[in-house]
Amino acid sequence: MPSKEHDGSSVVSLRLPDPLLDRLDRYLDWMETHRRQKSSRNHAMRQALSEWLEAQEAQVGMTDPDLLQRHFRDAYHSLRSGPDGVLIHQIRHLLNWPADRFDAVLEQLRAECHVALDVGDPSRLSDDQRRHSYAVNGQVYLRIGFSKHILAYRFFKAHFAWRSPGARTRNTPHERPLVGQKPLRLTRKNPLSAP
């Protein structure tokens, strides 16, 4: 069983045959002597396992763009609880993909106009959460929403009173209901607020 010593990593006890370890040591010695690249057994095995998994996942189709986008959407919908999208670091944590793969899928969705990104309020997140959000061209985005959800949310927020039942606030001029109509109050039963 893996033992947890640090967040985000585990110690795994692994028995390897002596000939394989001898090959690994010879390789590390050669890299240090001829390439001036010093490494360790643990680092070399982590790198080898990562590269092997990348190759295997590509071979069986796990890195197909359409499949990755579908997994991304599923993760988004499983976390979405309101009309204003999902924090990016939560999706990243749930999917647990390599950073390059996550960023590539997110950038593809953004380029195809499937999602809208929001800078949000960075002060509400920890440094680690901001670091695991999404940065592009010097701008850090904290929240993501699929376009149809964001457009519906912005439309209703701009045209109707957005308040809890019983709140005594006046409608602004652009939020006033038509003559003979009552103000629309969105509740959980409203179909546009459902996942």
For each residue, the residues with C-beta under 8 A, 3 or more apart:
1:
2: 10 11 12
3: 10 11
4: 9 10 11
5: 9 10 11
6: 9
7:
8:
9: 4 5 6
10: 2 3 4 5
11: 2 3 4 5
12: 2
13:
14:
15:
16: 20 21
17: 20 21
18: 21 22
19: 22 23
20: 16 17 23 24
21: 16 17 18 24 25 41
22: 18 19 25 26
23: 19 20 26 27
24: 20 21 27 28 41 44 45
25: 21 22 28 29 41
26: 22 23 29 30
27: 23 24 30 31 44
28: 24 25 31 32 39 40 41 44
29: 25 26 32 33
30: 26 27 33 34 35
31: 27 28 34 35 37 38 39
32: 28 29 35 36 37 38 39
33: 29 30
34: 30 31
35: 30 31 32
36: 32
37: 31 32
38: 31 32
39: 28 31 32 43 44
40: 28 43 44
41: 21 24 25 28 44 45
42: 45 46
43: 39 40 46 47
44: 24 27 28 39 40 41 47 48
45: 24 41 42 48 49
46: 42 43 49 50
47: 43 44 50 51
48: 44 45 51 52
49: 45 46 52 53
50: 46 47 53 54 98
51: 47 48 54 55
52: 48 49 55 56
53: 49 50 56 57
54: 50 51 57 58 63 98
55: 51 52 58 59
56: 52 53 59 60
57: 53 54 60 62 63
58: 54 55 61 62 63
59: 55 56
60: 56 57
61: 58 64 67
62: 57 58 67
63: 54 57 58 67 68 101
64: 61 67 68
65: 68 69 105 108
66: 69 70
67: 61 62 63 64 70 71
68: 63 64 65 71 72 101 105
69: 65 66 72 73 105 108 109 114
70: 66 67 73 74
71: 67 68 74 75 95
72: 68 69 75 76 91 95 105 106 109
73: 69 70 76 77 146
74: 70 71 77 78
75: 71 72 78 79 91 94 95
76: 72 73 79 80 86 91 144 146
77: 73 74 80 195
78: 74 75 94
79: 75 76 86 90 91 94
80: 76 77 85 86 149 195
81:
82: 193
83: 149 152 153 156 192 193
84: 118 143 145 150 153
85: 80 116 118 143 144 145 146 149 150
86: 76 79 80 90 91 143 144 145
87: 90 91 120 125 129 133 142 143
88: 91 92 106 132 133 134 141 142 143 144
89: 92 93 125 129 130 132 133 142
90: 79 86 87 93 94
91: 72 75 76 79 86 87 88 94 95 144
92: 88 89 95 96 97 102 132 133
93: 89 90 96 132
94: 75 78 79 90 91
95: 71 72 75 91 92 102
96: 92 93
97: 92 101 102 105
98: 50 54 101 102
99: 102 103
100: 103 104
101: 63 68 97 98 104 105
102: 92 95 97 98 99 105 106
103: 99 100 106 107 134
104: 100 101 107 108
105: 65 68 69 72 97 101 102 108 109
106: 72 88 102 103 109 110 115 134 144
107: 103 104 110 111 136
108: 65 69 104 105 111 112
109: 69 72 105 106 112 114 115
110: 106 107 113 114 115 117
111: 107 108
112: 108 109
113: 110 147
114: 69 109 110 146 147
115: 106 109 110 144 145 146 147
116: 85 144 145 146 147 150
117: 110 134 141 143 144
118: 84 85 141 142 143 144 145
119: 122 139 140 141 142
120: 87 124 125 141 142 143
121: 124 125 142
122: 119 125 130 140 142
123:
124: 120 121
125: 87 89 120 121 122 129 130 133 142
126: 129 130
127: 130 131
128: 131 132
129: 87 89 125 126 132 133
130: 89 122 125 126 127 133 140 142
131: 127 128
132: 88 89 92 93 128 129
133: 87 88 89 92 125 129 130 140 141 142
134: 88 103 106 117 140 141 142 144
135: 138 139 140 141
136: 107 139 141
137:
138: 135
139: 119 135 136
140: 119 122 130 133 134 135
141: 88 117 118 119 120 133 134 135 136 144
142: 87 88 89 118 119 120 121 122 125 130 133 134
143: 84 85 86 87 88 117 118 120
144: 76 85 86 88 91 106 115 116 117 118 134 141
145: 84 85 86 115 116 118 149 150 153
146: 73 76 85 114 115 116 149 150
147: 113 114 115 116 150 151
148: 151 152
149: 80 83 85 145 146 152 153
150: 84 85 116 145 146 147 153 154
151: 147 148 154 155
152: 83 148 149 155 156 192
153: 83 84 145 149 150 156 157
154: 150 151 157 158
155: 151 152 158 159
156: 83 152 153 159 160 162 184 186 192
157: 153 154 160 162
158: 154 155 174
159: 155 156 174 175
160: 156 157 175 183 184 186
161: 169 171 175 183 184 185
162: 156 157 186
163: 167 169 185
164: 167
165: 185 187
166:
167: 163 164
168:
169: 161 163
170:
171: 161 175 176 177 183
172: 175 176
173: 176
174: 158 159
175: 159 160 161 171 172 183
176: 171 172 173
177: 171 181 182 183 184
178: 181
179:
180:
181: 177 178
182: 177
183: 160 161 171 175 177
184: 156 160 161 177
185: 161 163 165
186: 156 160 162 190 192 193
187: 165 190 193
188: 193 194
189:
190: 186 187 193 194
191: 194
192: 83 152 156 186
193: 82 83 186 187 188 190
194: 188 190 191
195: 77 80
